[in-house]
């Protein structure tokens, strides 16, 4: 097989099949509920080929097909596979109860996110009992520089790694209040660390405010962030400290269960 791969010719059929499988999975991850015709065009594959691969992946449980429809999407088995690739596979299980309690206490949506490349990715969420008006889903990526989770992950990160991560980040402007200058973002991180929590003040989504805290591993390194998201008309500045305290209590317990013996948020000066 090595000769086949290195002679400049087409890859062998088995390798080509693997490439097609992952191209289809990637396409479905970017846009769920997609039809065969659209996938065929996007991936430059014959419809018959796309159909054959989708049916096999459906049989294996990695792809779902909408009832009475030719539209396909990723199945939960795909998420379960990805969740096992997390560096801390117990993170979601350890966080679920706290997130539900936070959602119950605040009535708002609670997110759990980790770092992927130079962005965050939502790995779990508990929905608000209200209509939030914020588009989010497990598996969605979001920027570091204008989300509460991104800010807390960077604020407590080791300076060298933070610099490396931020070198790959795009300081894109999403809203009028988005911080787009690296120097201003560094000042924001200093503030976040000093106050012990991060904020998104309508920097990513219009009319959405978020409060977030980091979660730490046994080495005291930030491995995730947890946030509560509010529509601005339900955000009460006077009650923010109470929400932050609940978030910090949750993080303290989750971090301890991950082996963190010296909780960094208790050591602020």
N, C-alpha and C positions, 0 to 999 in steps of 0.2 A: 504493500500500500504506500510505503514511503516513496517508492519510485514513481508511483502514479501521481502523488501529490507534488513532486518536485521536478517533473519533466516538462512543466509549462503547458501541459494539455489540460483538458477538462477534468475535474475531480471525478473519482469513481462514483458509480450510481449510489452507493450507500451514503457517501459523504454528501452528495447533492441532495439526497432525501432529507438528511439531517438539517441542512441549510434551509430547505423549504419549510420544514416543520417549525423551526424557530422564527423564520420570517413571518409565517402566519400568526404564530403566538404573539410576536412583537406588534404586528399590525392590529390584532384584536385588543392588545393592552392599551394601544393608543386611541382606539375608537371601538367601543363595544357595540353590540347589535348591528353588525355589518353584514351585508349580503355578499353572496358569492361573486356576483358581477363586479361589485366595487373592489373586492379583494383581488380579483383577477386582474383588473386594471392597475391597481396600486402596486402589485407585486410582479406584474408582467408574467403571469402564469396562466396557462389554459384553464378555463372553467372546470373542465373535467378533472384536472389535477388537483385544483383547490378543493373541489367537492370530495374527492377520494381521501385526501388528507384530513379534511374536517370530519368526515364520517368516522375515520379511524380514531381521531383524537376525542370525538364524542363518545365512542364506544369505551375508550379508556378512562373517560370521566374528566378530561381536562378542558373540554369545550362543551358548551350548552347550546341548544337550538331552541329558539322561541317557538312556542306551540303554534302549529298551523302557519309557519313562516319559514322563509329561507334565510333568516337572519341569525347570526351566530355571535356568541360572546364567550369570554373565559368563564369557566366553572370554578366553584370554591376550591376544588381540589388543586387548582393551579396556585391559588393564594396559599393554601396549606403547604405546598411545596416551597413557595418562596419564603414563608414564615420560618421554615426549618433552616433556611440559609442565614437567618439573623444571627449575629454574634452572641446575642443573649436570648435564646429561644423562650426562656421563662418570662421575659419582660411583659408580654401581653397578658398572660395569665395572672401575673402579680399585680397588674395595673387595673384589670377589668372592674374589680369591686370598688376600688377608690374612684374610678371614673364614673361609675354608675351613681355612687353616693354624691359626687360633685354635681352631676347632672340633676339628680333629685333635689339637692339643696338649692341650686341656683335656677333650675328650670331651663338651663342653656346647654349648648352643645360643647362637649369635651373632646379634645383631640390628643392623641399620642403620636409623636413623630420622632424619627431618627434621621441621621445624616446619610445621604447617598450621593456620591460624587461631590458636587458643590451646591447641593440643594437639600431640602428636607423631603421626606416621604411620610405620609400618614399611614401608620400601621394599625391603628385602631381608633374608633370613634364611638361616642354615645350621643345620639341625637337629642336635640332640644325637644321639649314637649310643645314648643311653639314653632311657628314657621320662622326659620332663621334668616332666610334670604341670602345665604352664603353657599356657594357651590363647593362642596368638599366630598371626598369619598376615600375609603381605604385604598391605597395604591396611588393616589394622586400625589404628584410632586408640587412643591411650592418653593419660592425663593427664600434664601437665608436672611437677606438684608431688610425685609419688611414684614416679617412674621415674628410673633412672640417666641415661638419654638426655635426658629432660626437664631434669634438674638441670644437666647439663653445658652444654646449649644455653643455659640461662638464666644460668649462672654467668659465662660469658665474653661474654655479649651486652652491647651498648652500653646503659648505664643507662636512657636515654630510651626506647629500643625495648623493653627488658625491661619497663619500667613499663607501656607500652602493651599488650604481649602479655599480661602478667599481669592487667591490668584486665579482660580477657575470659575469664580462667580461673576455673573453679569449684574451690575448695579442698575438694572432696568427701572425706569420710572413707570409705575402702575397708576398712581394717583398723585394729586398735588402734594400730599404730605410725605411721599416716599423719599427716604434718604438715599441719594445717589452718589454722594462723594465719599470715598473711602475714609478720609480724615474725619468727616462728620459721623460716619458709622462707627469708627473707633471711639469717638467721644460718647456715642450712644451706648456702646458696650461697657465703657467705664461706668456710666450711670446705672446700667442694668445690674452690673456686678455689685455696685455700692448699695443699691436698694434691695437686692435679693430677688428680683423678678423682672421679667421682660414685658414690654407692652407693644401692641400694634394699634396705633391711633389712626385708623382708617388709612393705612399706608399701602395695603394690598387690595382690599375690597372696600368699595364705598359703603359707608354707614355701618361698618363692622369694627368693633373694638375687641381686642384680645388681651388676656393676662396669662402669662406662662411662667413656669419654673423648670429648672433642669432636674434630671434624675441621674444619680451617680453610681458607678460600679465600685468594686472593692478597692480600687486604687484611687478613688476620689475623682475619677474622670467623668465628664458628662457624656452619657451614652444615649440620652433621649430627652425630650421635652414634653411637658403636659400643659395644655392650655384650655381656658374657658373662653368661648367666643360669644359676644353680645351684639345685637343690633344696637346702634347708638341710642335709639329712643328708649331702650330698656336698661342702658348702662347708667348706674348710679355711682358717681365718683365717691360719695361718702361711704358706700358699701364695698368699694374696691379692696381696702385693707383686710376686710373679713374674707373675701374670696381668695386673696393672696395667702392668707393664713391657712385656709383649708387646702390650697394647692401645696403649700410647703409641708403641711402635716402629712399629706398623701405621699409626697416625694420622699420625705424622711423615712417613712415605713417601707416604701418600695426599695429605696436605696439600701436600707439596712438588710432587707431580704436578699439583695444582690451582693451583700458582703461589705458594704460601705460602713466602716466603724467610726469615722470622723466626718460627720455631715458638713460639707463646706458652707452651707447656708447658715449654720450655727456659728461660724468662725469669722463672720464679716466684722470689719472694724470701721 
